Amino acid sequence: MYRHYAIVIHKDSDSDYCVTVPDLPGCITAGDTLEDAQNQAVEAIQCHVEGMLLDGEPIPETKEIAFHQDNPDYADGVWKSITIVLPDISEIRVSRPGRIRKFFQWFSQTTQILR
């Protein structure tokens, strides 16, 4: 299962590429190159979602890039879409509570079953 996140990338002449994930407030990362920044964004999103699940926080729904583009906080940024691969949980049984159960609960509430 896949989930798409809009990211915005900023680059000042004297800095690395900075990546912000508007749908996940506080999820920010950076990279030396544009490609590195995008790769770091994948890891940052996955870690951010895991942290939210550990804290029992709901995971916000993702929005299209167009939804965020008029926000002045993201002016002059380059927009990209990052695809996160969520694990296939169809054959996994969870017998003990914990962070994995929270993840599965969130996953089952936010995905559609395709048959």
C-alpha positions as CSV (number, residue, x, y, z in Angstrom):
1,M,0.0,0.0,0.0
2,Y,1.2,3.4,-0.9
3,R,0.7,6.9,0.6
4,H,1.7,10.1,-1.1
5,Y,3.0,13.1,0.7
6,A,3.6,16.6,-0.7
7,I,6.9,18.0,0.2
8,V,8.4,21.5,-0.4
9,I,12.1,22.0,-0.9
10,H,13.9,25.3,-0.2
11,K,17.5,26.1,-1.1
12,D,19.5,29.1,-0.1
13,S,22.8,29.8,-1.7
14,D,24.7,29.0,1.5
15,S,22.7,26.1,2.8
16,D,21.7,22.5,2.1
17,Y,18.3,21.6,0.6
18,C,15.7,21.9,3.3
19,V,12.5,19.8,3.0
20,T,9.2,20.4,4.8
21,V,6.2,18.1,4.9
22,P,3.2,20.3,5.2
23,D,0.8,17.5,6.1
24,L,3.0,16.5,9.0
25,P,3.7,19.6,11.1
26,G,7.2,19.5,12.5
27,C,8.5,17.0,9.9
28,I,11.5,18.7,8.4
29,T,14.8,17.3,7.0
30,A,17.6,18.3,4.7
31,G,20.1,17.0,2.2
32,D,23.3,18.0,0.5
33,T,21.7,17.5,-3.0
34,L,18.2,17.5,-4.3
35,E,18.2,13.7,-4.6
36,D,19.6,13.3,-1.1
37,A,17.0,15.7,0.3
38,Q,14.2,13.7,-1.3
39,N,15.7,10.4,0.1
40,Q,15.9,12.0,3.5
41,A,12.3,13.1,3.2
42,V,11.2,9.4,2.8
43,E,13.0,8.4,6.0
44,A,11.8,11.5,7.9
45,I,8.1,10.8,7.0
46,Q,8.4,7.2,8.0
47,C,10.0,8.1,11.3
48,H,7.6,10.9,12.0
49,V,4.5,8.7,11.4
50,E,6.1,6.0,13.7
51,G,6.6,8.6,16.4
52,M,3.1,9.9,16.1
53,L,1.8,6.3,16.5
54,L,4.0,5.7,19.5
55,D,2.5,8.9,21.1
56,G,-1.0,7.8,20.3
57,E,-1.6,10.7,17.9
58,P,-3.8,10.5,14.9
59,I,-2.1,10.6,11.5
60,P,-3.4,13.5,9.4
61,E,-4.8,12.9,6.0
62,T,-2.6,13.8,3.1
63,K,-3.5,16.6,0.8
64,E,-2.6,17.4,-2.8
65,I,0.2,19.9,-3.6
66,A,-2.3,22.4,-4.9
67,F,-3.9,22.6,-1.4
68,H,-0.6,23.9,0.1
69,Q,0.8,26.1,-2.7
70,D,-0.8,29.3,-1.7
71,N,0.6,29.1,1.8
72,P,3.1,32.0,2.2
73,D,5.3,29.7,4.5
74,Y,6.1,27.7,1.4
75,A,6.7,30.5,-1.1
76,D,9.5,30.1,-3.5
77,G,9.8,26.4,-2.8
78,V,9.9,23.5,-5.2
79,W,7.1,21.0,-4.8
80,K,7.5,17.2,-5.1
81,S,5.4,14.2,-4.2
82,I,7.0,11.5,-2.1
83,T,5.5,8.0,-2.1
84,I,5.8,6.0,1.1
85,V,5.4,2.3,0.9
86,L,3.3,1.0,3.8
87,P,3.8,-2.7,4.8
88,D,1.3,-5.3,3.7
89,I,-0.4,-6.3,6.9
90,S,-2.9,-8.8,5.4
91,E,-1.1,-11.8,6.9
92,I,0.3,-10.5,10.1
93,R,-1.3,-11.2,13.5
94,V,-0.6,-9.0,16.4
95,S,-0.9,-10.7,19.7
96,R,0.6,-8.1,22.0
97,P,-0.2,-4.4,22.4
98,G,2.4,-1.8,21.5
99,R,3.5,0.4,18.8
100,I,2.9,-2.1,16.0
101,R,-0.7,-2.5,17.0
102,K,-1.2,1.3,17.0
103,F,0.3,1.3,13.5
104,F,-2.0,-1.4,12.3
105,Q,-5.0,0.4,13.7
106,W,-4.0,3.6,12.0
107,F,-3.3,1.7,8.8
108,S,-6.6,-0.1,8.7
109,Q,-8.5,3.2,9.3
110,T,-6.7,5.2,6.6
111,T,-6.5,2.8,3.7
112,Q,-9.0,1.3,1.3
113,I,-9.2,-2.4,0.6
114,L,-8.9,-3.1,-3.2
115,R,-10.2,-6.4,-4.4
